[in-house]
């Protein structure tokens, strides 16, 4: 059994101080962009194409993104929320297009939060 080295308290304090200086809006937007990027990879929308395509994983990521945007939209302003919502819709449409058997309207990833998505 390997032993985990003790974490340096000074390092933890520095990390906490660094994150304390980041505005909440920036944290929310960064997490949303990371979810969007990961979903795009899992949908096969990157240069690598289908190499990393996994619709089950993509569904989870798109659903999580929709939940985050639904919960955080009033906190991050429409300036930040609008392009994120556009990106979410694009991912939802890409998911629907990539699915061999498309979900019923309103049942796709994130549609619990956004309502049915149509092209």
C-alpha positions as CSV (number, residue, x, y, z in Angstrom):
1,X,0.0,0.0,0.0
2,X,1.5,3.3,-1.0
3,X,1.5,6.2,1.3
4,X,0.3,9.7,0.1
5,X,2.8,12.3,1.0
6,X,1.4,15.0,3.4
7,X,0.2,18.1,1.6
8,X,2.2,21.2,2.3
9,X,-0.1,23.6,4.3
10,X,1.6,26.6,2.7
11,X,0.7,25.3,-0.8
12,X,-2.9,24.8,0.2
13,X,-3.1,28.3,1.7
14,X,-1.6,29.7,-1.5
15,X,-4.2,27.9,-3.6
16,X,-7.0,29.0,-1.4
17,X,-5.8,32.6,-1.5
18,X,-5.5,32.4,-5.3
19,X,-9.0,31.1,-5.8
20,X,-10.4,33.6,-3.4
21,X,-9.3,36.4,-5.8
22,X,-11.2,34.9,-8.8
23,X,-14.7,36.3,-9.2
24,X,-17.5,33.8,-9.1
25,X,-18.6,34.7,-12.6
26,X,-15.2,33.7,-13.9
27,X,-15.3,30.4,-12.1
28,X,-18.8,29.6,-13.4
29,X,-17.9,30.5,-17.0
30,X,-14.6,28.6,-16.9
31,X,-16.4,25.4,-15.6
32,X,-19.1,25.9,-18.4
33,X,-16.4,26.2,-21.1
34,X,-14.6,23.1,-19.8
35,X,-17.9,21.1,-19.9
36,X,-18.5,22.4,-23.4
37,X,-15.1,21.4,-24.6
38,X,-15.3,18.0,-23.0
39,X,-18.7,17.4,-24.6
40,X,-17.5,18.5,-28.0
41,X,-14.7,15.9,-27.8
42,X,-17.1,13.2,-26.7
43,X,-19.4,14.1,-29.6
44,X,-16.5,13.7,-32.1
45,X,-16.5,17.4,-33.0
46,X,-12.8,17.9,-32.7
47,X,-10.0,17.4,-35.3
48,X,-9.6,13.8,-34.0
49,X,-13.2,13.1,-35.1
50,X,-14.6,9.9,-33.9
51,X,-11.4,8.8,-32.0
52,X,-12.8,9.9,-28.7
53,X,-16.5,9.8,-29.5
54,X,-18.7,8.4,-26.6
55,X,-22.3,9.5,-26.7
56,X,-23.0,8.2,-23.2
57,X,-20.3,10.4,-21.8
58,X,-21.4,13.3,-24.0
59,X,-24.9,13.0,-22.7
60,X,-23.7,13.4,-19.1
61,X,-21.5,16.4,-19.9
62,X,-24.3,18.2,-21.9
63,X,-26.8,17.5,-19.2
64,X,-24.4,18.9,-16.5
65,X,-23.7,22.0,-18.6
66,X,-27.5,22.6,-19.0
67,X,-28.0,22.3,-15.3
68,X,-25.1,24.7,-14.5
69,X,-26.4,27.3,-17.0
70,X,-29.9,26.9,-15.7
71,X,-28.8,27.5,-12.1
72,X,-26.2,30.1,-12.8
73,X,-27.7,32.2,-15.6
74,X,-29.1,34.9,-13.3
75,X,-25.7,35.1,-11.6
76,X,-23.5,35.5,-14.6
77,X,-25.5,38.1,-16.6
78,X,-26.8,37.7,-20.2
79,X,-23.5,39.0,-21.5
80,X,-21.9,35.7,-20.4
81,X,-25.0,33.4,-20.5
82,X,-26.1,34.1,-24.0
83,X,-23.1,32.7,-25.8
84,X,-22.9,29.7,-23.4
85,X,-26.6,29.0,-24.1
86,X,-25.9,29.1,-27.9
87,X,-23.0,26.7,-27.4
88,X,-25.2,24.4,-25.3
89,X,-27.9,24.4,-28.1
90,X,-25.3,23.5,-30.7
91,X,-24.1,20.6,-28.6
92,X,-27.6,19.4,-28.0
93,X,-28.3,19.5,-31.8
94,X,-25.0,17.7,-32.5
95,X,-25.9,15.0,-30.0
96,X,-29.3,14.6,-31.6
97,X,-27.6,14.3,-35.0
98,X,-25.0,11.8,-33.8
99,X,-27.6,9.5,-32.2
100,X,-28.6,6.5,-34.1
101,X,-31.9,6.5,-32.3
102,X,-32.7,10.1,-31.4
103,X,-34.3,10.9,-28.1
104,X,-38.0,12.0,-28.1
105,X,-38.4,15.8,-28.1
106,X,-37.7,17.1,-24.5
107,X,-35.8,13.9,-23.6
108,X,-32.4,14.7,-25.0
109,X,-29.4,15.7,-22.8
110,X,-30.1,18.9,-20.9
111,X,-33.6,19.3,-22.3
112,X,-35.0,18.9,-18.8
113,X,-33.6,22.4,-18.3
114,X,-33.8,24.0,-21.8
115,X,-37.0,22.4,-23.2
116,X,-37.0,20.5,-26.5
117,X,-34.3,21.6,-28.9
118,X,-35.0,21.7,-32.6
119,X,-32.7,22.7,-35.5
